[in-house]
Amino acid sequence: MSLGARLEGDGAGAPARWVPLAAFGLSLLGLGLSLYLTIEHFEGKIPPCSSTGAFNCLLVTTSSYSRLFGIFPVALLGLVFYAGMVAVNWPALWRVRARWVAWARLVMAVGGIVFVLYLVGAELLAIKAICPWCTGVHVTTFVLFILVVTTFPGMAGRAAAPPAYGEEDQYVQDEYEDDETGAETDEHDESEDELELR
């Protein structure tokens, strides 16, 4: 079974039930890691990690690559990114048929992985050291990217398609039953009022 088939829940393009929960959980994880790195950055602290060898948080977090254009802290950009990902990956939004939601999720995921590739390249080729905390954010972003990209065709098609057969009929039936229940309640109340008057 292909990955796309495993992620697809029903034939209408909706993802499997675990996908929105996984995406939301990963977004929260990325937000937590980014928040921690942002706090450490502004407090001038170094995340607990080796300061020598291939794994060197001191070298990575104090390098010129820790600020975009020498101005914006990369950790803060990650925090902003994941705050947005938490919003677009809110489980209820995965059930929304609006096309812009699927596109917003895709654009953010693609932008995130492109920036991650830039940072990983900087670590391996320029800094020649790796920060495990940063790697945690990178891996989280990569897994989120896979989830979003593989479910996007179904989500975009689902947004463009009319409600699946039976959905509209079920809605009308539910409305009819609610009206019928309300009418029965009104009749019951009127009967009780008549009995009281007698």
N, C-alpha and C positions, 0 to 999 in steps of 0.2 A: 504493500500500500504506500502510495506517495505521501510526502509531507503535506502537500496541499489537501489531499483527501482526508488526512488525519485531523487537520485543522478545521475542515468544513463540517458544520453540524448537521444542517438539513439541506435539502435540494434547492432552497431559495437563496443560497449564498450567505446565510447567517453562519458565523463561526461556531465551532464546538463550544460548549458551555464553559470549559476551563480556560479558553483563550482570553476572554476579557478579564477574568480574575488573575491570570498569570501576567498579563500586560500591566494591570493596575498594581500588582504586587511588585513587579520589577521596577515600575516607575517610582513607587515609594522607596524601594531599596536605593535606586539611583539618587533620589532626592535626599535621603539620609546621608549617603556617602558624600554627596556634593556639599551638603550643609556642614558636615564635619570638616571637610577640607577648606571650605570658605572661612569658617571660624578660626581654624588653625592659621590660615593665611593672614587674616587681619589682626590676629593676636601675636603674630610673629613667631609662632611655634612650628616645630617640625613634627609631622606625624610619626609615631613610634615605628621605627624600621631601621634596618642596618644602614650605617653611614659609610660603608665601604663595600667594594665589590660591585657585582652586577645589579644588586638590589640596593639602591641608594636614594632614599626619599629626600635627604638634604640636598643632593646634587640636582635632582629633578625639580623640586619645588622652589629652589632659589635660582634656577637658570633663567635666561632671558626668554625662554619659551613658556615660562609660567605666566606671562602676561601677553595678551594678544596686542600686537602693534606697540608693545611696551607700555600699554595703558591699562587695558582691561584684564583683571585677574582671571585666569582660565577657570579656577574653581568657582568664581562667581557666575561666569557664563554657564557652567554646568548646572549650577543651582537654578538659574533662570530657565534653562532648557528643561530640566526635570520638573519644575513647577508646572510648565506648560504640558509636559507629557502626562503628569498626574491628572490634569484637567481633561485632556482629550481621550485618555484611557479610562476615565470614570466608567465603571461597568454599564451604567444605564445608557451612556452615549453609544455603546456598541450596538444597541437595539434601535437607535435612531436611523431613519432612512435618508436623512439629508446628505446629499453628495459631498458637501463642503466638509463635513466631519471626517469622512474617509480620506479626503484629499489633505486636510490639515494634518491628520495623523501621519500620512505618508510623507509629506514634505518635511515635517519635523524629524521623522525617523531617518530619512535620507540625509538631511542636513547634519544630524547628530553623528551618523556613521562617517561622513566625509571628514568632519572635524576630528573624530577619534583616529582615523587613519593618519591625519596630519600629525597628531600628537604622538602616536605610536612611532611614526617615522622619525620624529624629532628625538624621541627617547633612544631608539636603536641606532640611528645614523649620526646624530649630532651630539647628544648628551652622553650616549653610550652607557646609560644606566636606566633602571626601571623602578618606578614607585609602585609597590603592591596596592596601595590604596587607590591610586589612579587607575591601575589595571582593573580593579574591581568595577570602577565606573565604566571603563571601556568594554569589558565583557558584558556588563548589564545592557549597555547601549547596543552591542552587537546582537544579543539575543532578542531584544525588543525590535530591532530592525528586521530580523528574520520573521518574527511573528506578524509585524505590520505588513511587510511586503508580500508575504505568502497569502495573507487574508484579504489584501486590497482588491484584487479582481472581483471576488465574490461580494465584498462590501459595496464596491462602486456599482456593480451590476444590480445589487439588491436595492440600492438607493434609486436607480433609474427605473427599475421595474415596478409595475403596479403591485398592490398587496397580493400575496399568494392566494390561490383558490380557496375559498371558504373563510378567509379572514374577515372580509367585508360582511359576508352573510352572518358570521358568528357575532360580529359587532351589532348588526341590526337585530339579531335574535336577542342579544343581551339587553338592548334598549327596549325591545318589545316586552321582555319579561319584567324589566324594572317598572315600565308603565303599568303593566297588568297587576303587579304586586301593589303598586301605589293605589290603583283603583280599588282593589279588594280591601285595602286598609281604610280608604275613605268610606266605603260602603259599610264596613264593620263599625266605624265610628258613628256613622249616621244612625245605624240600628240601635246602638247603645244609647244615643241621645233620645231617640223615640221612646225607648223603654223607660228612661228616666222621667220623661214628660208624663207618661201614663201612670 
